[in-house]
């Protein structure tokens, strides 16, 4: 089994690290300056990325991207994940990256021209609405929001939230119930809806541990109240919403997990720098304390183990497909999210009171990445997937419902 990167990747990683140091890391202060537009901050950096050929690593070359494989992009995602702005700088941020992929695969010619093309150029942003406050996100086939046909239009009614990046987005891809009488996984469909459509309202940006967020770095609450869209707004086949969602979730979890490993690497590096330089007494750095040394050693081993697990999952998706790699995808989701939380907590503790301020990037990571154990399915659901997969080999049968 070989899931090592091709020889072209190490030079690309060096280029990316230099790009991050020169362009991305210095711009992080804009995250905490409400008077500064994140879009205005990131656009010059995106232009620099284009000039260096670092544009949309996950998108095929014929669509204007770098054409990296899933495994190659996973390695790139780790480097970009060391900053909250890293993926945004290369136009491969969630949820836009996943929306690009499903529009390329399932979008009509009209949808590609109206919505996909400007998204690929970095001229617009998008969002993805599936989670509902009235229904558990852990059961994505149990939706309350719905759409019905009225002559040649779809009429959408529903309530969505944690729609990342809705603030300032050009359009939303929304998943709603269209065929309640069909089989469980054939009841929902996806629609592409302009954010300025009549009947669609961005209610608010949801505060996350006190941070309301703005623009791309936010989570919106949406209401669809008799929102009318043309018949051709349907994305893919009617009743195929669940399968379109699954198509983006497998590779998406690889991207997320490698981004989280980038977060871990940044946090570990900051922990080591603090431990080596912060004196608790004259000529006595914090790093001389055994507890700190244990945290550093444990973090190093856990991060390296997590990376190998994710790369193996990416290799399996490329080799045998996402469907046959379901347990591997679930395993990395809960494993890496848990390690990230632990490494961040250790780094914050090592920084003392400084660690809980916005004077470092650690508080931003801690607030927003705690959700990693909840979104895209809570840890407990994914652990169940892995356990059932193992137990089936011992003859366990699932109960009939």
N, C-alpha and C positions, 0 to 999 in steps of 0.2 A: 504494500500500500504506500503510494507516494503522493503526499499532498504538499510538497515543498514548492515554493514559487519558482517561476521560470527566471532565467538570468537577467531578464529585462527589468525585473521588479526592484532589486536592491538600488540601482541608480535612480529609479523613480522615487523611492522612499527618501533617499538623500535630498533630492530636489524638493520634495514635499516638506521635509523638515526645515530646509532653508527658507522656503516660502512661508511657512508658519511663523518662524522667528522674525522674518522681515515684515510681513504684512498683517498676519492674523492676530498674534498675541498682543501687539501694541494697541489693537483696536478694541480689546475686551472692556476697557473702561467705559465705552459707550453703553454697555449693558446696564449700567447703574446710573446713567445720566439721562433723565427724562426729557431734557431739552434737546437731546441729540437724536435724530432719526436713525434707526437701525438700517433702513434701506439706503439712506444717503451715505452711511458709514461703509456698508458692505459693497456697494456698486463699484467704487474704484478698485477694491480688492478683487472683485470678480473680473474686472477688465484686466488686471494684472495676471490673474489665473488664465484667462483666455490667451494672453500673449505668450505665456509659458507653455501652452498646450495642456493645461491642467483644468479641463472643463468637462464636467459630467462623466466621471470615470466609469459609471455603471451603464451608460447608454451606448448602443452600437455606433460605430463610426459613421455609418450612413445616415444616422440621425444627428450627427454633430458631436458625439461624445468620444470618449477614449477607447471604448470597446473592450474594457477589461472583463475578464471572466468573474464569476461570483467569488471564487477563491482569491483572485488578485485584488478585487475591490474590497474584500474583507481585510486584507493586509493594509490597504490604503486607508480604510475606515478607522483603523486603530490610530494612525498618525493624526488624522483629522479630528478624532474624538478627544484629543488633548485640549481642545478649546471648544467652548459652546458655539463659536462662530465658524469652526473648521469646515463642516460639511456645507454650510450656507455659502461659504466663500467659493466653493467649486460647483455650486448648484446641484448638489446631491443630498440635500437635507430632506428629512421626513417632515411632512407627508408628501412633498412634491415628488421625491424620487419614486415612491410607489405609484403615485398618480401618473407619472410619465410612463412607467412600465405598463400599466393596464390600459392606458390610452393608446400606446403603440400596439398592444396586442389585440384590444377589443374595440377601439374607437372607430367610428365611421370616418369617412373622408371629411365630412363637414365638421365633426368634432375635432379631428386632428388639425384642421386649418384654423378653426376658431379658438380652440383651447390649448392644444398640445404645442403648436409651433411657437407661440410667444412664451410658453413655459420653458421650452428647451432653450430659447434665446436668453432667458433670465429676465425678461421684460415684465413678467407677471408672477404671482404666487397662487397657490391653490390650497384647499383643505379637504379633509376626508371625514364625513360624518356617519358614524355607525352607532356609537355608544349612546344609550338613553338613560336619563335619570330614573325613569319608571321601570326599567327592566335591567336585570343583572348582565353586566358585560361579559361574565363568564359563560353565558349561554347565548351566543350570537344569532342563533336561529329563532329566538323568541323575541320578536320585535313588536312594538306597539305602533310606531309610525307607519303610515300606509299611503298608497297612491291608487287612484282609480282613473279609468279613461272616461272623458267627457267629450264626445265627438272626436276631434283630432288633437286633443290636448290631454296631458296627464295632470291631475290635480293632487298635489302632495299635502298631507297634513301630518304633523308630527313634532316631536320635541327631542332635540339632540344636545349633547354636551361633550366637553373635552374634545372639541373639534380644533385640533392644534392649528395655529396660524390663520384662523378665520379672520382676524383683525387685519384688514388690508388685502385680503385675498380677492382674486378676480372671479373665481368660481369654486364650487364645492361639488365633490362626488359624494352622493348620499345613497345609503342603502335603506330601503323601506319594503314593507310587505305589499305585494301586488296580487298574489294568488294564494289566499289562505286555505283553499280547498286542496291544494297540491300536497305532495309528500314534504316532509319536514325541511329538507334541504333544497326544495324547489319553490319555496313560497316568496322569496325576496328577490328584488331586482335593484340595479343601480342606475342612477340618473346623474347627468352632468347639468348642474344648475348655476347660472350666473348669480353672483352674490347680490346684484342689484335687482333681481327678479321680484316682481310684485308678490307679496305674501311671505317673503323670506326676511326674517329679522335677526340680526346679531344682537341678542339680548344684553350680553355683557362678556367681558373677559373674566374668567373664574379665578379668584385669588387662590394661589397655591402656597400654603404656609406663609400667608401675608403678602406674597408677590403677585400683583395683578397681571404683570407682564404687558407686552405691547407688540404690535406687528407680528412678525414671524414667531417671536418667543412668547407665545400666549396660548391659552386654551379657551375657546369660545363656547358659549351656550347659544344655540340656534332654535328658532321656532319657524315651522312651516305651517302657515295658516291659509289654506286654500291657494297654495302656491301653484300657479299654472305654468306649465312648460310645454313646448311642442312635442309631438309624438317622437320625433327623432332625437330627443334628449335621452332616451333609453341607451344605456351603455352595455353593449353585449346583448345576450339573449334575455328575453323576459323569463323570469324565474331562475336566472343564472347568477344572481348576486352573491350567493354564498361561495360559489366556485371561483368567481372573480376575486373575492376577498381572500380566499385561501391561496390563490396564485400569487398574491403580493405578500402574504404573511410569512411564508417560508424563507425566501431570500431576505425579506425585511428584518427578520429576527437575526439573521447572520450579520446584517449591517449594524443593527442595534447592539448586539453583543460585542462586536469588535470595537464599536464606538465606546462602549462601557469599559473595555479593556484600556482604551486610550485614556479615559477618565482616571482609571486606576494607576496607570503609569505616571500621569501628571501628579496625582496625589502622592504617590510613593516618592517621586523625585522631590517634591516640596517637603515631605516628611524628612527625607534624608538631609536636605539642605538645612532645614531647621535644626535637626538633631546635631549636625556637625558644627553649627555656628552659634547656637543659642547657649549661653553660659548660665548655669544655675548658681555658680560661685566663680570667683576668679580662676581662670584657667581650667575650668571644669565644665565642658560642654554636656548638654543634655544627652548626647549620644553615648555617653559612658554608662548610662543607666541600663540595667539588664532588661527591664520591661520594654524600653524603646527598641533595644536590639532585637528582642523577640518579635515585636510588631513588624519591624523591617524584614526580618527573615521570613516570617509567616506570610507577609504580603508578597514578597518576591516569589515564593514557592506557589502560592495560590494563583497569582496572576499568570505565571508561566503555565500552570496546569490548565487554567481556563482557556488560554490562547490555543493550546493544542487541541482541546475539546471542540472549540468553535471551528478551527481549521479542518478538523476531521469531519465535522458535520457539513461544512461547505463542500468538501471533497465528495462526500456521499451524495449530496443533492445533485452535484454535477454529474456523478457517475451513475446513480441508480434512480434519481428523481426525488422530489420533495415528498411525494406520497409514501414512498418506501423508507423515508428518513424521518418520519414523524416523531418517533421517540427521541431521536438524536436532537431534533430541533427543540423539543420540549425540555430536554435535559440541559441544554446550554442556556435556555431562557431563565430557569430558576437558579442554576448554578452560578452563572456570571453575575446576575443581579444581586445575589446574596454577597458574593465576594466584593463587588463594588461598594456596597453599603458598609461592609466591614473595613475596607481599606480607607474609604473616606472618613469614617469615624475615627480611625487611628490617627490619620493625618491631622484632623481637626484637634484631637486631644493633644497631639504633639505640639501644635501651635498655641495651645492654651486659649486665652480669651481672644487673641487675634484670629483664631480659626473660625469663630462664629460671627465675625464681622464681614462686611463686604469689601474689606481692604485686600482680600485674596479671593481667588475664584472658587475656593472650597465651599463657601456657603451657597453659592449659586448651584454648584453641582449637587450639594446635599439636599437642597430644597426640591430641585426639579427631578433628580434621578431617584429619589425615594419611590416615585411612582413606577419605577422599572419592575418592581415586584407585584404590580397591580395591572398595568396596561398590557395589552396583547395577551390577556389571560393571566389571572393571578397564579402565583407560585404553586398553590395547592392543586389547581387544575392540572398544571403541567406535570407535577409529581405523580398525580394519578395516572396520566397518560403513560409515563415511563414505567410505573409499577405494573399497570395492567399488561403492558407489552411484555414485561418479564414473566408475569404470572401465567400468561397464555401458554408459554413454553412448558409450564407444569400442569397444564390441563384445566386451568381455571376458566369457567364459563361466565359470561356477563349475565346478570339477571334480566329477565324479560320485563318490558315496560308496556 
